């Protein structure tokens, strides 16, 4: 017999009962930072990543009630389609935040929450914070304690439940209605890692569109008294845990300190727009090049010591050394290390059609050699990579990626996130004014005092003069 109550019931009670006043201060800060950071990344993607444009155009063409904003474009569409379009933009630069254990929840949660909040002027900043916090908490609890074999894309498979939780909390659904939202979300829970790690496609860029839209649809449908929840959604013999994880999960750990500890407080924010598992290697290259004042044309070979997941970014090696699309470039360890060696950092400008064919970068990418190291295999925490650079005059320099910016040991604060937001906003398809940018940063930092949450979005619809 499955445990009683089912995890869906425990989660639903948690979501329905959480109040802003009970949130720990670190969970509030993390939620506010995620909201600002995600909005900024969406704005940048609107002007930089063509792979997201079909999803945005579909949202515009589908129309519906003009109630929620497609950020970076200024178009008003229905809330589900705004979540879809903004969700597509939220992850496509691979610049969105992540948990310390990998995967992304905010690119699902924040577009869904913003789309719904914009329709309801009575929703306050406090309510938005609480919604994001419970969604992030649920995602992290599941991410850490399921028997993941690196097969499912947890960002979408689990993200849809986190998004549904956030929307349910925002709409003030009862615990039973929240269980119904989870049940509806289960029919939209999907995604395999081949789409993330495979070559030849740029579709991985828009994966967050689907759980973001599904979160809104699930929350809206769950309000109907005609729909009722499945009793053992997560732990039944054919439920989530058995279907996706062969029944391998730590139930006690999932519910430990539920309602008092919010794991979203450990959210990490990216300084570089690339897959998070590459950041420690990038940091190691930057350290070596700077410390020894090396020039990229002095490099004879870059040896990248890689674990199992790092290795996915290196195979097939020749294809990874010369990525064909901007999306592939963000998941190519040879390309990313070459950019770091040539330019001393990795920025959004390094993922344009011209940038990914830069002969200097491609020449260094051909010198990147991955070497397997089982000690760096990904279990739970993201393991730091190691790099060794050999120069043409025989010098050998090595570094570990411990302490990479944006990691647990060097998290980004409000100052860095504000600068990142400003940079991202300037890259938007319809760039907001500098006044609007400063206004939104200020509101995000003090969001608990904002009486109408949609005020956070509306200044961004006014183009820069």
PyMOL commands that set and color helices and strands:
alter all, ss='L'
color gray80, all
select helices_A, chain A and resi 7-17+20-22+25-48+50-62+79-92+106-117+125-144+154-157+159-171+175-186+193-197+203-206+208-221+240-245+251-255+263-266+276-291+296-298+308-312+317-321+326-330+333-343+348-350+355-357+359-365+374-376+414-426+434-445+447-449+455-461
alter helices_A, ss='H'
color red, helices_A
select strands_A, chain A and resi 68-69+76-77+299-306+368-372+386-391+396-400
alter strands_A, ss='S'
color yellow, strands_A
deselect
rebuild
show_as cartoon
